[in-house]
């Protein structure tokens, strides 16, 4: 499968478990413990998706999404959350450009479906960019 899945979660056990699950299903992954660490390493221009924890210290998943959009990086995002309920306003903002919001513990089938949809969107965006 082409493309990479970036996993950003401040809980190393979650990042490791999600990465292991994705790799077992044929995906290439990179794990980051914070949004800042991800931003320090991310280079646009490849088919990729971002699995990001909604609730992290310092920079939240929503703030990371907004930063990426402001920079013009067309990265498809899947949010992971341990919260029972996300405030409606934040949920609306998250869904602008996001593939989905998944509750932890994550359902494997839902996760794989969202990742594949996110990578499909990313590949299409890469194709449109290279055609111009």
C-alpha positions, 0 to 999 in steps of 0.5 A: 500500500502506498502512503504513510500513516502518521500517528500522533498520541501523547500516550506512547502505549496507544501510539505503539498499539495503533502503529502495530495494528496498522503495520500488521495490515500492511500500512507504513507508520510513523509515531509521534508523542506530540503535535509539535514533534510531528510538525518538526518532522512533517514534510508535505508532498507524499500520500499520507494521513494523520491519526491524531489524539483529540485531547493532548497537552500543549497542542491539541489535535484540533489545533494541529488540524487548524495549523495544517489547514492554515499552512495549506497542507492537504493532510487527511485526518482521523481523530482519536478520542478518549472523551465520551462527548466532544462539544458540538462546536469543536466537533463541527470544526474537526469534521471540516476536512477530517475523515472521522472521529473514533472513540478509544478503544478503537474498533479495528474495522472502523480504524482501517476503513477511515485510514484507507479513506484518508489515504484515498483522499490524500492520493487523489489530492497528490494526483491533482497537485501533480497534474497542475 
